[in-house]
């Protein structure tokens, strides 16, 4: 957890503010049951195999435009979104959004169909890879503008608080994901300021995959310990091993307790890694193959979970093989559906258009 430092004028935070920093408990890895750990493993595997298949379809020309894959980062959304309440809490993220949707338990067929621009897609083929949306599942995008989802996340937090305090509804929490590159955007800090002033129930999640497009975080950020970015707004921050699904879930448990307890927002920096380039068009020449392979060999979230599950006796090789077979079949079915589904009718070009008057 980050501590406040002296300002240039030699002033320190007030005793009350310093005391506030002491209220966060120590974060521990989630003590998963056998059933939970199996669910976590399966979700990470679904995301991995889905993204691999999406990469194949892109190479075949069936997916157009930009396509940003989530391979390597699966533990982040799996751990966090396993802790939220479907139908009550909300999620918003940037353009690397397929994994977030899957972790919202949205049908892989409708996601894949959206990638291929089909009528059966979650956004009726109009959104593509970066602009998917589902109010029913509490997923508020997929946003292509870097950092734009963060103030939207603050707005979702405001809505949750308003519904609870003014309308007497059930309180919810907003998860607002963004990357290490977006962490340098000005609108992010405007959102931080409002969220803390109004004590909004928002968990700001920085998915630090080490590279903002093609630049490493320590070359692009003067403060590369991104969990400290909320300090000047008095927002608590934690740095979490984003390759360990139980560490992520443990941080999620603590963060949700904090936010739901009325303490305002919290910032989680997830130290993770992406194996592919920034998008499918990125050859990723800014890093070595050895670096990527070392991460795959030593820090892969799915492999680490498998090893621990075997050690705990939560599953054996027979279960893992069956799980792999089931997931591959599910993803293949989604791909077949996406290839065969019809494209939108031309009349769709003039629907869902908002015309404003001034």
C-alpha positions in Angstrom: 0.0 0.0 0.0 1.3 3.5 -0.9 2.2 5.9 1.9 2.0 9.7 1.5 5.3 11.5 1.3 6.2 15.1 2.3 5.4 17.8 -0.2 8.0 20.1 -1.6 6.9 22.7 1.0 7.7 20.2 3.7 4.0 19.9 4.7 2.5 16.5 5.6 -1.0 15.3 5.5 -3.1 16.0 8.6 -3.2 13.4 11.3 -6.8 12.5 10.2 -5.6 11.9 6.7 -2.7 9.8 7.8 -5.0 7.8 10.0 -7.2 7.0 7.1 -4.3 5.2 5.4 -4.2 2.7 8.3 -7.7 1.4 7.9 -7.0 -0.9 5.0 -6.4 -4.5 6.1 -3.6 -6.6 4.8 -4.5 -8.3 1.6 -4.2 -12.1 1.4 -4.7 -14.5 -1.4 -8.2 -15.9 -1.7 -8.7 -19.2 0.0 -10.5 -20.9 -2.9 -12.6 -24.0 -2.5 -12.1 -26.8 -5.0 -15.2 -25.8 -6.9 -14.1 -22.1 -7.0 -10.7 -22.9 -8.3 -12.1 -25.1 -11.0 -14.4 -22.3 -12.1 -11.5 -19.8 -12.1 -9.3 -22.2 -14.2 -12.1 -22.9 -16.7 -12.9 -19.2 -17.2 -9.2 -18.3 -17.8 -9.0 -21.2 -20.3 -12.2 -20.0 -22.1 -10.7 -16.6 -22.5 -7.3 -18.0 -23.7 -8.9 -20.3 -26.3 -11.4 -17.7 -27.4 -8.7 -15.2 -28.0 -6.5 -17.7 -29.9 -9.5 -18.5 -32.1 -10.2 -14.8 -32.7 -6.6 -14.4 -33.8 -7.1 -17.2 -36.3 -10.2 -15.7 -37.7 -8.5 -12.3 -38.0 -5.7 -13.9 -40.0 -8.4 -15.5 -42.3 -9.9 -12.1 -42.9 -13.1 -12.9 -41.1 -12.5 -10.2 -38.5 -11.8 -6.7 -39.8 -10.5 -3.5 -38.2 -8.6 -3.5 -35.0 -8.4 -6.6 -32.8 -6.6 -6.4 -29.4 -6.1 -9.8 -27.7 -6.1 -10.5 -24.0 -3.8 -13.5 -24.0 -1.7 -13.5 -20.8 -3.9 -11.3 -18.8 -6.7 -13.7 -18.1 -6.3 -13.9 -14.3 -7.2 -10.2 -13.9 -10.8 -10.2 -15.1 -11.3 -13.8 -13.8 -10.3 -12.9 -10.3 -12.0 -9.5 -10.1 -15.3 -10.4 -11.8 -15.8 -13.6 -9.9 -16.2 -11.4 -6.8 -18.8 -8.9 -8.1 -22.6 -9.4 -8.2 -24.1 -9.9 -11.6 -27.1 -7.7 -12.2 -26.0 -5.2 -9.5 -22.4 -4.2 -10.2 -21.1 -2.8 -13.5 -18.0 -3.1 -15.6 -16.4 -0.7 -18.1 -13.2 -1.1 -20.0 -11.2 0.0 -23.0 -10.7 -1.7 -26.4 -9.1 -4.9 -25.2 -12.5 -6.1 -24.0 -13.2 -9.7 -25.1 -12.0 -11.2 -21.8 -14.1 -8.8 -19.8 -17.2 -9.7 -21.6 -16.6 -13.4 -21.2 -16.0 -12.9 -17.5 -19.4 -11.2 -17.4 -20.7 -14.6 -18.6 -21.9 -13.2 -21.9 -22.4 -15.9 -24.5 -19.2 -16.5 -26.5 -21.3 -16.9 -29.7 -22.6 -13.4 -29.5 -19.2 -12.0 -28.8 -17.6 -13.9 -31.7 -20.4 -12.9 -34.0 -19.8 -9.3 -33.1 -16.1 -9.7 -34.0 -17.1 -10.9 -37.4 -19.7 -8.1 -37.9 -22.8 -10.3 -37.9 -26.4 -9.5 -37.0 -26.4 -11.9 -34.1 -23.5 -10.1 -32.5 -23.9 -8.5 -29.1 -24.0 -5.0 -30.7 -25.7 -6.4 -33.9 -22.5 -6.3 -35.8 -22.0 -2.6 -35.5 -19.4 -2.5 -32.7 -16.8 -4.9 -33.8 -13.9 -5.8 -31.5 -13.6 -2.5 -29.6 -17.2 -1.4 -29.1 -19.3 -4.1 -27.5 -22.0 -3.4 -24.9 -24.6 -5.2 -22.8 -26.7 -3.3 -20.2 -28.4 -6.6 -19.3 -25.0 -8.1 -18.2 -23.8 -4.9 -16.6 -21.1 -4.4 -19.3 -20.9 -0.7 -20.4 -18.2 -1.0 -23.2 -15.6 -1.5 -24.9 -14.2 2.1 -25.6 -11.7 3.0 -28.3 -10.6 6.3 -26.9 -7.7 5.8 -24.5 -8.8 6.6 -21.0 -12.3 7.7 -21.9 -13.9 4.8 -20.0 -12.5 6.0 -16.7 -14.9 9.0 -16.3 -17.6 6.8 -17.5 -16.7 4.4 -14.7 -17.0 7.3 -12.2 -20.4 8.1 -13.7 -21.5 4.5 -13.2 -20.3 4.8 -9.6 -22.4 7.9 -9.2 -25.4 6.1 -10.6 -24.9 3.2 -8.1 -24.7 5.6 -5.2 -27.7 7.7 -6.4 -29.9 4.6 -6.8 -29.0 3.5 -3.3 -29.2 6.8 -1.4 -31.9 8.6 -3.3 -34.0 5.9 -4.8 -33.6 3.3 -2.1 -32.2 0.7 -4.4 -29.5 -1.9 -3.9 -26.0 -0.4 -3.9 -23.7 -1.5 -6.6 -20.0 -1.1 -7.4 -18.4 0.0 -10.7 -15.2 -1.6 -12.0 -13.4 0.7 -14.3 -10.5 -0.9 -16.1 -7.7 0.9 -18.0 -4.1 0.3 -19.0 -0.7 1.7 -18.0 -0.8 4.0 -21.1 -4.2 5.4 -20.2 -2.9 6.0 -16.7 -1.2 9.2 -18.1 -4.4 10.7 -19.5 -5.7 13.9 -17.9 -9.4 12.7 -17.8 -8.3 9.9 -15.6 -7.3 12.3 -12.8 -10.5 14.4 -13.2 -12.4 11.2 -12.6 -10.2 10.4 -9.6 -10.9 13.8 -8.1 -14.7 13.6 -8.5 -14.8 10.0 -7.3 -13.0 10.7 -4.1 -14.8 14.0 -3.4 -18.2 12.2 -3.7 -17.0 8.9 -2.2 -18.2 7.0 -5.2 -18.2 3.2 -5.2 -15.6 2.7 -7.9 -12.7 0.3 -8.2 -10.2 1.8 -10.6 -8.2 -1.1 -12.1 -4.9 -0.4 -13.9 -4.1 -3.4 -16.1 -0.4 -2.8 -16.3 0.8 -5.2 -19.0 4.1 -3.4 -19.1 3.7 -1.8 -22.6 1.5 1.0 -23.7 1.3 0.2 -27.4 5.0 -0.1 -28.1 6.6 1.8 -25.2 7.5 0.2 -21.8 5.9 1.7 -18.8 9.2 2.8 -17.2 10.1 4.8 -20.3 6.7 6.5 -20.6 5.8 7.2 -16.9 7.7 9.3 -14.5 6.1 7.4 -11.7 6.0 3.8 -12.9 4.6 2.5 -9.6 1.1 3.1 -10.8 -0.7 2.1 -7.6 0.5 5.5 -6.3 -1.3 7.5 -8.9 -4.3 8.2 -6.6 -2.2 9.6 -3.7 -2.7 13.2 -4.4 -6.5 12.6 -4.4 -6.2 10.5 -1.2 -7.3 7.4 -3.0 -5.9 4.2 -1.6 -3.8 2.1 -3.9 -2.5 -1.5 -4.0 -0.2 -3.3 -6.3 -1.3 -6.8 -7.1 0.2 -9.8 -8.9 -2.1 -9.9 -11.9 -0.8 -13.3 -13.0 -2.0 -15.0 -9.9 -5.8 -15.5 -10.0 -6.1 -16.1 -6.2 -4.1 -12.9 -5.5 -6.4 -11.0 -7.7 -9.5 -12.4 -6.1 -8.1 -11.6 -2.6 -7.5 -8.0 -3.7 -11.0 -7.9 -5.1 -12.5 -9.1 -1.8 -10.7 -6.4 0.1 -11.5 -3.7 -2.5 -15.2 -4.5 -2.5 -15.4 -4.5 1.3 -13.7 -1.0 1.3 -15.9 0.5 -1.4 -19.1 -1.0 -0.2 -18.2 0.2 3.3 -18.6 3.8 2.1 -14.9 4.7 2.0 -15.0 5.9 -1.6 -12.9 4.6 -4.5 -9.8 2.5 -4.5 -7.1 1.9 -7.1 -5.7 -1.5 -7.9 -2.6 -1.8 -10.1 -2.6 -5.3 -11.6 0.9 -6.3 -12.7 0.2 -8.5 -15.7 1.6 -9.2 -19.2 0.3 -9.6 -22.7 1.9 -12.2 -25.0 0.8 -10.7 -28.3 1.4 -7.3 -29.7 -0.7 -4.3 -28.8 -3.1 -5.3 -31.6 -3.1 -8.0 -34.3 -1.2 -5.5 -36.6 1.6 -5.0 -34.1 4.7 -7.2 -34.7 5.9 -6.3 -31.1 9.6 -5.7 -32.2 10.1 -3.5 -29.1 10.7 -6.5 -26.9 12.6 -9.8 -27.3 11.2 -13.2 -27.9 13.2 -14.4 -24.9 11.3 -12.0 -22.7 7.9 -13.2 -23.8 9.0 -16.9 -23.6 10.3 -16.4 -20.1 7.0 -15.0 -19.0 5.1 -17.9 -20.7 7.4 -20.5 -19.0 7.5 -19.0 -15.5 4.5 -16.8 -15.0 1.6 -18.0 -17.1 -1.6 -17.6 -15.1 -3.2 -20.7 -16.4 -0.1 -22.9 -15.9 0.4 -21.6 -12.4 -3.2 -22.3 -11.5 -2.9 -25.8 -12.9 0.2 -26.6 -10.9 -1.3 -25.4 -7.6 -4.5 -27.3 -8.2 -2.5 -30.5 -8.8 -0.6 -29.8 -5.5 -3.8 -29.2 -3.6 -5.5 -32.3 -5.1 -8.3 -30.1 -6.5 -8.0 -31.8 -9.9 -6.0 -34.4 -11.8 -4.8 -34.7 -15.4 -8.0 -36.4 -16.4 -10.0 -33.4 -15.3 -7.7 -30.9 -17.1 -8.0 -32.9 -20.3 -11.7 -33.0 -20.1 -11.9 -29.3 -19.4 -9.7 -28.5 -22.4 -11.8 -30.6 -24.6 -15.0 -29.0 -23.4 -13.7 -25.5 -23.8 -12.3 -26.1 -27.2 -15.6 -27.4 -28.4 -17.4 -24.4 -26.9 -15.0 -22.0 -28.7 -15.3 -23.9 -32.0 -19.0 -23.7 -31.8 -18.8 -20.0 -31.3 -16.5 -19.6 -34.3 -18.8 -21.7 -36.5 -21.8 -19.7 -35.4 -19.9 -16.4 -36.1 -18.9 -17.6 -39.6 -22.4 -18.8 -40.6 -24.6 -16.0 -39.1 -25.9 -13.5 -41.6 -24.6 -10.0 -41.9 -26.8 -7.1 -40.8 -29.3 -5.8 -43.4 -28.4 -2.6 -45.1 -31.3 -0.9 -43.3 -29.3 -1.2 -40.1 -27.1 1.6 -41.3 -29.8 4.1 -40.3 -30.9 2.6 -36.9 -29.5 3.4 -33.5 -28.4 6.8 -34.5 -28.9 9.7 -32.1 -29.5 13.1 -33.7 -29.1 16.1 -31.5 -30.6 19.6 -31.8 -28.8 22.7 -30.7 
